Amino acid sequence: MENTVSVAMKDNVHSVVRGTKLSEFAKQFENEYVNDIILARRDGVLCELSKTIDKDCELEFLTTADKDGYRTYIRGMLFMMIRAIYTVFGKEKISKVRIEHAIGNGYYGEIDGNVELTDEAAGKVLKEMRHLVSEKVVFHKRSIPTAEAQEMFCRHKMYDKEKLFKFRRCSKTNIYNLGGFEDYFYGYMPESTEVLRYFDFFAYKDGFILLLPDIKQPNRLNGFIQREKLFATFQESNLWGKRMGIETVGDLNEVITKGEFNDIVLIQEALQEKKIAEVAGEIYKKGDVKFVMIAGPSSSGKTTFSHRLSIQLRAVGLHPHPIAVDDYFVDREKTPRDADGNYDFESLAAIDVDQFNADMTALLRGEEVELPSFNFKIGKREYKGNVKKLGKDDILVIEGIHGLNDLLSHSLPRKNKFKIYISALTQLNIDEHNRIPTTDGRLIRRIVRDARTRGSSAERTIQMWPSVRRGEQDNIFPYQEDCDVMFNSALLYELAVLKQYAEPLLFSVPVDSPAYTEAKRLLKFLDYFLGAGSDDIPQNSILREFVGGSCFKV
């Protein structure tokens, strides 16, 4: 057997000694990358830098500025932080460390047990984390039987993981060891703590914040921006989960196996309906609201929410009328283009803001106005006799991604506007240390809906998703704290239902597609869930907007 193998990288082929670790090979290319190398893609498949080069291959290095590399950085940071917390407080005092949700570039979590996380104690955790970085501690991975993993985590008192593995179908499970501390994480890890250099840790509310850099600037740490309304909405949703006894995937799987799934569906839907009724009550009490502005990121269920809110507004004696901001698109030839030369429909400049304000102001004055509708086939605005005039109890329910941005409705008095931010803020986590990103839930929703309503493949939806996310970052998220109310459209049970629809679509993504890695990741994620049917989902459920069968026109 020859002692060297050929490694193709970009336009060059390198001769490498067989058995060389990827991390060692990566060192000779460090100066060619602005950011730290943290992961590799070998023959189209992601792999950790601890792997060796044993045969001819094509290779690509990923940095902390790449999506999968950044996820690896976050995973490594969370593991290092958890180990530091146990080191500082002692295993005997901690019953659980919970990673709850993301807030901007921070991750909020809480520590259960005989522990008081003071500023001084948080400082000790931060010091221990920095010590681990300086020691360049290696993340060791080993594969053990899943049954053994269950027993191990029971001994470690990590009962969420024990329950998770109870429903795992695979016979083996990968366990990571960091300086003698063992844990399980969903996804890849860095080779060592050396690369985990940018972070902060401090006490916050009833728990802590792990502050991390942004993917756009992964070697720079920005200050923490508090988002009080978003935080409160997450905490309210977490409380719902705790009251229902469903905080993790293992909890949900157990409910399904006990035949109690329908009860959870009914309770969750009742909680959402109660919240929508409360929002309608707030609007009614204000008295002078004429414009309900609804905005949120893709696949949040805005359309169904608007219908259900309108019903609740009718129940309190108001007369709602739906208005879609999309009907005020400028004609296609006037639409701005993005950096790639494509039409940028998510830019505010794609909306005829002047005409929108003129019409809304005239309605506020009590005048009769003919409202437009946009013909997406020909790319032009049309008028078809849709005349409106606002009476005493009439109210406009306006849906559009720019609804929270006052530049859209600059001529309308703030007192006459009621702003609602809606998003699917997933409150369910895989286990105490592995959270489910809200973007994953929304992407799976969109894959299912796009296939049903537009005939789009999962491959196409995944490839378009980065552009959608950029539009959200620019046009929605900066304004979310300016809302009057936040509504969480995520349902504790939904991923068990969406699994049945999404898996066949994801399996259809070709191996040679740029979307394959993401499709494979989502399939691995959905494998944690036991599937559940959609027969018991109410027709007015937000989930029906995605799986079909809604009583609304969505």
C-alpha positions as CSV (number, residue, x, y, z in Angstrom):
1,M,0.0,0.0,0.0
2,E,1.4,3.4,-1.0
3,N,2.2,5.7,1.9
4,T,0.7,8.8,0.3
5,V,-2.8,9.7,-1.0
6,S,-4.1,12.5,-3.3
7,V,-6.2,15.3,-1.9
8,A,-8.0,17.6,-4.3
9,M,-8.7,21.1,-3.0
10,K,-10.2,23.6,-5.4
11,D,-7.9,23.6,-8.4
12,N,-4.9,21.9,-6.7
13,V,-4.0,18.3,-5.8
14,H,-1.9,17.7,-2.8
15,S,0.1,14.6,-1.9
16,V,-0.5,13.7,1.8
17,V,0.9,11.0,4.0
18,R,-1.8,8.4,4.6
19,G,-3.2,8.7,8.2
20,T,-2.6,12.4,8.5
21,K,-5.2,14.1,10.7
22,L,-7.3,16.7,8.9
23,S,-6.4,19.2,11.6
24,E,-2.7,18.8,10.9
25,F,-3.3,19.1,7.1
26,A,-5.4,22.2,7.7
27,K,-2.5,24.1,9.4
28,Q,-0.7,24.7,6.2
29,F,-3.7,26.6,4.8
30,E,-4.6,28.7,7.9
31,N,-3.2,31.9,6.4
32,E,-5.5,31.5,3.4
33,Y,-8.6,31.9,5.5
34,V,-9.8,35.0,7.3
35,N,-11.6,33.0,10.0
36,D,-10.7,29.8,12.0
37,I,-10.9,26.4,10.3
38,I,-13.2,24.2,12.4
39,L,-14.7,21.5,10.1
40,A,-14.2,19.8,6.8
41,R,-16.3,18.5,3.9
42,R,-14.7,15.3,2.5
43,D,-16.2,13.9,-0.7
44,G,-19.3,16.0,0.0
45,V,-19.8,14.7,3.5
46,L,-19.1,16.8,6.7
47,C,-16.5,15.4,9.0
48,E,-14.6,16.6,12.1
49,L,-11.0,17.7,12.0
50,S,-10.0,14.7,14.3
51,K,-10.6,12.4,11.3
52,T,-7.6,11.1,9.3
53,I,-7.0,11.1,5.6
54,D,-6.7,7.5,4.5
55,K,-7.6,7.5,0.8
56,D,-7.8,9.8,-2.2
57,C,-10.5,12.4,-1.7
58,E,-11.9,15.8,-2.5
59,L,-11.6,18.1,0.5
60,E,-13.0,21.5,1.5
61,F,-12.3,23.2,4.8
62,L,-15.1,25.1,6.6
63,T,-14.5,28.1,9.0
64,T,-16.6,29.6,11.7
65,A,-18.1,31.9,9.1
66,D,-19.7,29.0,7.3
67,K,-23.1,27.8,8.4
68,D,-22.1,24.3,9.4
69,G,-18.8,25.6,10.9
70,Y,-20.6,28.2,12.9
71,R,-23.0,25.5,14.3
72,T,-20.0,23.5,15.3
73,Y,-18.6,26.5,17.1
74,I,-21.8,27.0,19.0
75,R,-22.0,23.3,19.9
76,G,-18.4,23.3,21.2
77,M,-19.1,26.5,23.2
78,L,-22.2,25.1,24.9
79,F,-20.3,21.9,25.9
80,M,-17.4,23.8,27.3
81,M,-19.7,26.1,29.2
82,I,-21.7,23.2,30.7
83,R,-18.4,21.5,31.8
84,A,-17.2,24.7,33.4
85,I,-20.5,25.2,35.3
86,Y,-20.2,21.7,36.7
87,T,-16.6,22.3,37.6
88,V,-17.3,25.5,39.5
89,F,-20.4,24.4,41.4
90,G,-19.8,20.7,41.7
91,K,-21.8,17.8,40.3
92,E,-23.5,17.1,43.6
93,K,-25.1,20.6,43.8
94,I,-26.5,20.6,40.2
95,S,-29.7,18.7,39.2
96,K,-29.8,20.1,35.7
97,V,-28.2,22.7,33.4
98,R,-30.9,23.8,30.9
99,I,-30.2,25.6,27.6
100,E,-33.5,27.3,27.0
101,H,-33.4,29.5,23.9
102,A,-31.4,32.0,21.9
103,I,-31.7,35.8,22.4
104,G,-29.9,37.6,19.6
105,N,-26.3,36.2,19.7
106,G,-26.8,35.0,23.2
107,Y,-28.0,31.7,24.6
108,Y,-30.1,31.8,27.8
109,G,-30.1,29.0,30.2
110,E,-30.8,28.1,33.8
111,I,-29.2,25.9,36.5
112,D,-31.5,23.8,38.7
113,G,-30.2,22.6,42.1
114,N,-28.6,24.0,45.2
115,V,-26.9,26.8,43.2
116,E,-26.9,30.6,43.3
117,L,-25.6,32.1,40.1
118,T,-24.3,35.5,41.4
119,D,-22.2,37.8,39.3
120,E,-19.2,36.5,41.3
121,A,-20.1,32.9,40.6
122,A,-20.6,33.7,36.9
123,G,-17.2,35.3,36.8
124,K,-15.7,32.0,38.1
125,V,-17.4,30.1,35.3
126,L,-16.1,32.6,32.7
127,K,-12.6,32.2,34.2
128,E,-12.8,28.4,34.0
129,M,-14.0,28.6,30.4
130,R,-11.0,30.7,29.5
131,H,-8.8,28.2,31.3
132,L,-10.2,25.4,29.2
133,V,-9.4,27.4,26.0
134,S,-5.8,28.0,27.1
135,E,-5.4,24.3,27.9
136,K,-6.5,23.3,24.4
137,V,-8.6,20.4,25.7
138,V,-9.5,17.8,23.1
139,F,-13.1,16.7,22.4
140,H,-12.9,12.9,22.3
141,K,-15.7,11.0,20.6
142,R,-16.6,7.4,21.1
143,S,-19.5,5.2,19.9
144,I,-21.3,3.1,22.5
145,P,-24.5,1.0,22.4
146,T,-27.5,3.2,22.9
147,A,-28.7,1.1,25.8
148,E,-25.4,1.8,27.5
149,A,-25.8,5.5,26.8
150,Q,-29.1,5.4,28.6
151,E,-27.6,3.8,31.6
152,M,-24.7,6.2,31.6
153,F,-26.8,9.3,31.5
154,C,-29.1,7.9,34.2
155,R,-26.0,7.7,36.4
156,H,-25.1,11.3,35.4
157,K,-28.6,12.4,36.4
158,M,-29.1,13.7,32.9
159,Y,-32.6,12.2,32.7
160,D,-33.7,14.1,29.6
161,K,-31.0,12.3,27.6
162,E,-31.9,9.0,29.2
163,K,-35.5,9.5,28.0
164,L,-34.4,10.6,24.6
165,F,-32.3,7.4,24.0
166,K,-35.3,5.3,25.1
167,F,-36.9,6.1,21.7
168,R,-33.7,5.9,19.6
169,R,-33.8,3.3,16.8
170,C,-30.1,3.2,16.1
171,S,-28.0,0.7,18.0
172,K,-25.0,3.0,18.6
173,T,-24.7,6.5,20.0
174,N,-21.8,9.0,19.8
175,I,-20.7,10.3,23.2
176,Y,-18.2,13.2,23.6
177,N,-15.7,13.5,26.4
178,L,-14.2,16.9,27.4
179,G,-11.6,16.6,30.1
180,G,-13.4,13.7,31.7
181,F,-16.9,15.2,31.4
182,E,-19.2,13.2,29.2
183,D,-22.2,14.5,27.3
184,Y,-24.2,14.0,24.1
185,F,-24.6,16.6,21.4
186,Y,-26.6,16.6,18.2
187,G,-24.0,17.4,15.5
188,Y,-20.3,17.8,15.0
189,M,-17.7,19.1,17.5
190,P,-14.5,21.1,17.1
191,E,-11.3,19.1,17.6
192,S,-10.4,21.1,20.7
193,T,-11.2,24.1,22.9
194,E,-8.4,26.0,21.3
195,V,-10.7,27.4,18.5
196,L,-13.3,28.6,21.0
197,R,-11.9,32.0,21.7
198,Y,-14.7,34.5,21.4
199,F,-17.4,34.5,24.1
200,D,-18.7,36.0,27.3
201,F,-20.7,34.5,30.2
202,F,-22.7,36.4,32.8
203,A,-25.7,36.1,35.1
204,Y,-29.0,37.3,33.6
205,K,-32.5,37.2,35.0
206,D,-33.0,33.8,36.7
207,G,-30.2,32.2,34.8
208,F,-27.3,33.1,32.5
209,I,-26.3,34.3,29.0
210,L,-23.6,32.7,26.9
211,L,-22.7,35.5,24.5
212,L,-21.2,34.4,21.1
213,P,-20.1,36.3,18.0
214,D,-22.3,36.7,14.9
215,I,-21.7,34.4,11.9
216,K,-20.9,37.4,9.8
217,Q,-18.0,38.4,12.1
218,P,-17.1,35.2,14.0
219,N,-13.8,36.5,15.3
220,R,-15.4,39.6,17.0
221,L,-17.7,39.7,20.0
222,N,-20.4,42.4,20.1
223,G,-22.3,43.6,23.1
224,F,-25.4,41.9,24.4
225,I,-28.7,43.6,23.2
226,Q,-31.6,42.9,25.5
227,R,-34.8,41.9,23.9
228,E,-37.3,42.0,26.8
229,K,-40.5,41.2,24.8
230,L,-38.9,38.3,23.0
231,F,-37.4,37.0,26.2
232,A,-40.8,37.2,28.0
233,T,-42.5,35.4,25.1
234,F,-40.0,32.6,25.2
235,Q,-40.4,32.3,29.0
236,E,-44.2,32.2,28.7
237,S,-43.9,29.4,26.2
238,N,-41.5,27.5,28.3
239,L,-43.9,27.8,31.2
240,W,-46.6,26.3,29.0
241,G,-44.3,23.3,28.2
242,K,-43.5,22.8,31.9
243,R,-47.1,22.8,32.9
244,M,-48.0,20.3,30.3
245,G,-45.0,18.1,31.2
246,I,-43.5,18.4,27.7
247,E,-40.1,20.2,27.7
248,T,-38.1,17.8,25.5
249,V,-38.5,15.5,22.5
250,G,-38.4,12.5,24.9
251,D,-41.4,13.9,26.8
252,L,-43.3,14.3,23.6
253,N,-42.4,10.8,22.4
254,E,-43.6,9.4,25.7
255,V,-47.0,11.2,25.4
256,I,-47.4,9.7,21.9
257,T,-46.6,6.1,23.1
258,K,-49.2,6.5,26.0
259,G,-51.9,7.4,23.5
260,E,-52.3,10.9,24.9
261,F,-51.4,12.8,21.8
262,N,-54.9,14.1,21.1
263,D,-55.1,15.6,24.6
264,I,-51.9,17.6,23.9
265,V,-53.2,18.8,20.6
266,L,-56.4,20.1,22.2
267,I,-54.6,21.8,25.1
268,Q,-52.1,23.5,22.9
269,E,-54.8,24.7,20.5
270,A,-56.9,26.0,23.4
271,L,-53.9,27.9,24.8
272,Q,-53.3,29.6,21.4
273,E,-56.9,30.5,21.0
274,K,-57.0,31.9,24.5
275,K,-53.9,34.0,23.6
276,I,-55.5,35.3,20.4
277,A,-58.7,36.2,22.3
278,E,-56.5,38.2,24.8
279,V,-54.9,40.1,21.9
280,A,-58.3,40.9,20.5
281,G,-59.4,42.1,23.9
282,E,-56.3,44.4,24.2
283,I,-57.1,45.9,20.8
284,Y,-60.8,46.5,21.8
285,K,-59.8,48.2,25.1
286,K,-57.5,50.7,23.4
287,G,-60.6,52.1,21.6
288,D,-58.8,54.1,18.9
289,V,-57.1,51.3,17.0
290,K,-57.9,51.3,13.3
291,F,-54.9,49.5,11.9
292,V,-53.7,46.1,13.2
293,M,-50.2,45.6,11.7
294,I,-49.0,42.0,11.7
295,A,-45.5,41.0,10.7
296,G,-43.2,38.0,11.2
297,P,-40.7,35.8,9.5
298,S,-41.4,33.2,6.9
299,S,-43.6,30.3,7.8
300,S,-44.8,31.8,11.1
301,G,-48.5,31.2,10.2
302,K,-49.3,34.9,9.7
303,T,-52.3,34.2,7.4
304,T,-54.0,31.8,9.7
305,F,-53.3,34.0,12.7
306,S,-54.9,37.0,10.8
307,H,-58.0,34.9,10.2
308,R,-58.3,33.7,13.7
309,L,-57.7,37.2,15.1
310,S,-60.4,38.6,12.9
311,I,-62.9,36.1,14.3
312,Q,-62.0,37.1,17.8
313,L,-62.3,40.8,16.9
314,R,-65.8,40.1,15.6
315,A,-66.5,38.4,18.9
316,V,-65.8,41.7,20.8
317,G,-68.0,43.7,18.4
318,L,-65.4,45.0,15.9
319,H,-65.6,44.6,12.1
320,P,-62.2,43.6,10.7
321,H,-61.1,43.9,7.1
322,P,-58.0,42.2,5.8
323,I,-55.4,44.2,3.8
324,A,-52.3,42.6,2.3
325,V,-49.3,44.9,2.0
326,D,-48.2,42.7,-1.0
327,D,-51.1,44.3,-2.9
328,Y,-49.1,47.5,-2.8
329,F,-46.0,46.1,-4.7
330,V,-44.6,48.4,-7.3
331,D,-44.9,47.2,-10.9
332,R,-42.4,44.5,-11.6
333,E,-40.1,46.7,-13.8
334,K,-39.7,49.1,-10.8
335,T,-38.8,46.4,-8.3
336,P,-35.3,46.8,-6.9
337,R,-32.8,44.1,-7.4
338,D,-30.4,42.4,-4.8
339,A,-26.6,42.0,-5.1
340,D,-27.1,38.9,-7.3
341,G,-29.3,40.8,-9.8
342,N,-32.6,39.1,-8.7
343,Y,-35.8,40.9,-7.8
344,D,-35.7,41.9,-4.1
345,F,-39.4,41.6,-3.2
346,E,-38.5,41.8,0.5
347,S,-37.1,45.3,0.3
348,L,-39.3,48.1,1.5
349,A,-38.5,49.8,-1.9
350,A,-40.6,47.0,-3.5
351,I,-43.6,48.6,-1.9
352,D,-45.4,51.7,-3.1
353,V,-45.2,53.3,0.4
354,D,-46.6,56.7,-0.8
355,Q,-49.7,55.1,-2.2
356,F,-50.2,52.9,0.8
357,N,-50.0,55.9,3.2
358,A,-52.3,58.0,1.0
359,D,-55.0,55.2,1.0
360,M,-54.7,54.5,4.7
361,T,-54.8,58.1,5.7
362,A,-57.9,58.7,3.5
363,L,-59.6,55.7,5.2
364,L,-58.7,57.1,8.6
365,R,-60.4,60.4,7.6
366,G,-63.5,58.4,6.8
367,E,-63.2,58.7,3.1
368,E,-64.1,56.0,0.6
369,V,-61.1,54.4,-1.0
370,E,-60.7,51.8,-3.8
371,L,-58.0,49.4,-2.7
372,P,-55.6,47.6,-5.2
373,S,-54.8,44.0,-5.7
374,F,-51.5,42.9,-7.2
375,N,-51.5,40.5,-10.2
376,F,-48.4,38.4,-9.6
377,K,-48.6,36.8,-13.0
378,I,-48.2,40.0,-15.0
379,G,-46.4,41.9,-12.2
380,K,-48.8,44.9,-12.0
381,R,-51.2,46.4,-9.6
382,E,-54.9,46.3,-10.6
383,Y,-58.1,47.9,-9.4
384,K,-61.2,45.7,-9.3
385,G,-63.8,47.7,-7.4
386,N,-62.6,46.8,-3.9
387,V,-64.0,49.9,-2.2
388,K,-63.6,50.4,1.6
389,K,-64.9,53.0,4.0
390,L,-64.2,52.8,7.7
391,G,-67.1,53.1,10.1
392,K,-67.0,53.4,13.8
393,D,-66.3,49.8,14.5
394,D,-64.4,48.9,11.4
395,I,-60.7,48.0,11.7
396,L,-58.1,47.0,9.1
397,V,-56.0,43.9,9.7
398,I,-52.8,44.5,7.7
399,E,-50.4,41.7,7.1
400,G,-46.9,42.1,5.6
401,I,-43.2,41.7,6.5
402,H,-42.8,45.5,6.9
403,G,-45.8,45.9,9.3
404,L,-43.6,46.8,12.3
405,N,-41.5,49.3,10.4
406,D,-42.9,52.8,10.9
407,L,-41.4,53.8,7.5
408,L,-44.2,51.7,5.9
409,S,-47.0,53.5,7.7
410,H,-45.2,56.8,8.5
411,S,-48.3,59.0,8.0
412,L,-50.5,57.0,10.4
413,P,-50.6,58.2,14.1
414,R,-49.1,55.6,16.4
415,K,-52.2,55.6,18.6
416,N,-54.2,54.3,15.7
417,K,-51.8,51.3,15.1
418,F,-51.6,48.1,17.0
419,K,-48.5,46.1,16.1
420,I,-48.2,42.3,16.4
421,Y,-45.1,40.3,15.9
422,I,-45.6,36.6,15.2
423,S,-43.0,33.9,15.0
424,A,-42.8,30.1,15.6
425,L,-40.6,30.3,18.7
426,T,-40.0,26.6,19.3
427,Q,-40.2,25.9,23.1
428,L,-39.4,22.2,22.7
429,N,-35.8,21.1,23.0
430,I,-34.1,17.8,22.1
431,D,-32.8,17.5,25.7
432,E,-31.5,19.8,28.4
433,H,-28.3,20.7,26.4
434,N,-29.5,20.5,22.8
435,R,-32.0,23.1,21.8
436,I,-34.1,23.2,18.6
437,P,-33.4,26.4,16.6
438,T,-36.6,28.2,15.7
439,T,-35.3,28.5,12.2
440,D,-35.3,24.7,11.8
441,G,-39.0,24.5,12.8
442,R,-39.9,27.2,10.3
443,L,-37.8,25.7,7.5
444,I,-39.5,22.3,7.9
445,R,-42.9,24.1,7.9
446,R,-42.0,25.8,4.6
447,I,-40.6,22.7,3.0
448,V,-44.0,21.0,3.6
449,R,-46.1,24.0,2.5
450,D,-44.1,24.8,-0.6
451,A,-44.4,21.2,-1.8
452,R,-48.1,21.2,-1.2
453,T,-49.1,24.6,-2.5
454,R,-46.4,25.4,-5.1
455,G,-45.1,22.1,-6.2
456,S,-41.6,23.1,-5.0
457,S,-39.0,20.5,-4.1
458,A,-37.3,20.4,-0.7
459,E,-34.1,21.0,-2.6
460,R,-35.4,24.3,-4.0
461,T,-36.8,25.5,-0.7
462,I,-33.5,24.7,1.1
463,Q,-31.5,26.6,-1.5
464,M,-33.8,29.6,-1.3
465,W,-33.7,29.7,2.5
466,P,-30.5,31.7,3.0
467,S,-32.0,34.5,0.9
468,V,-35.2,34.4,2.9
469,R,-33.2,34.5,6.1
470,R,-31.3,37.6,4.9
471,G,-34.6,39.4,4.2
472,E,-35.8,38.6,7.7
473,Q,-32.6,39.9,9.2
474,D,-32.8,43.1,7.3
475,N,-36.6,43.8,7.4
476,I,-38.2,42.0,10.3
477,F,-36.0,41.2,13.3
478,P,-34.7,44.8,13.8
479,Y,-38.3,45.9,14.5
480,Q,-39.6,43.0,16.6
481,E,-39.3,44.8,19.9
482,D,-41.4,47.7,18.7
483,C,-44.5,45.6,18.7
484,D,-47.4,45.9,21.1
485,V,-47.8,42.1,21.4
486,M,-45.7,39.0,20.5
487,F,-47.5,35.9,19.5
488,N,-45.7,32.5,19.5
489,S,-47.2,30.3,16.7
490,A,-45.1,27.2,17.5
491,L,-47.0,24.2,18.7
492,L,-45.4,21.7,21.1
493,Y,-46.6,18.7,19.0
494,E,-46.1,20.0,15.5
495,L,-42.8,18.4,14.6
496,A,-44.2,14.9,15.3
497,V,-46.9,15.7,12.6
498,L,-44.6,17.5,10.1
499,K,-42.2,14.6,10.2
500,Q,-44.6,12.4,8.2
501,Y,-44.8,15.1,5.4
502,A,-41.2,16.3,5.5
503,E,-39.2,13.1,5.5
504,P,-40.2,11.9,1.9
505,L,-39.4,15.3,0.6
506,L,-36.0,15.5,2.2
507,F,-35.1,12.0,1.1
508,S,-35.7,13.1,-2.5
509,V,-32.8,15.7,-2.4
510,P,-30.0,14.3,-4.6
511,V,-26.6,13.4,-3.1
512,D,-24.8,15.7,-5.5
513,S,-27.1,18.7,-4.7
514,P,-25.7,21.7,-2.7
515,A,-28.8,21.2,-0.5
516,Y,-28.0,17.6,0.4
517,T,-26.0,18.3,3.6
518,E,-28.8,20.4,5.0
519,A,-31.4,17.8,4.0
520,K,-29.4,15.1,5.7
521,R,-29.1,17.2,8.8
522,L,-32.8,17.8,9.0
523,L,-33.5,14.0,8.4
524,K,-31.2,13.2,11.4
525,F,-33.1,15.8,13.5
526,L,-36.5,14.4,12.6
527,D,-35.3,10.9,13.5
528,Y,-35.5,11.9,17.2
529,F,-39.3,12.2,16.9
530,L,-42.0,9.5,16.9
531,G,-44.5,10.3,14.1
532,A,-48.1,11.3,14.7
533,G,-51.0,11.6,12.3
534,S,-52.8,14.9,11.4
535,D,-56.4,13.6,11.6
536,D,-56.9,15.2,15.1
537,I,-55.5,18.6,14.1
538,P,-58.4,21.2,14.1
539,Q,-59.2,22.8,10.8
540,N,-58.4,26.3,12.1
541,S,-55.0,25.3,13.5
542,I,-52.0,27.2,12.3
543,L,-50.4,23.9,11.5
544,R,-53.1,23.4,8.8
545,E,-51.6,26.3,6.9
546,F,-48.7,23.9,6.2
547,V,-50.1,20.4,6.0
548,G,-53.4,21.3,4.4
549,G,-57.0,20.9,5.4
550,S,-57.5,24.5,6.7
551,C,-60.9,26.0,6.9
552,F,-59.3,29.3,5.9
553,K,-58.1,30.3,2.4
554,V,-54.3,29.9,3.1
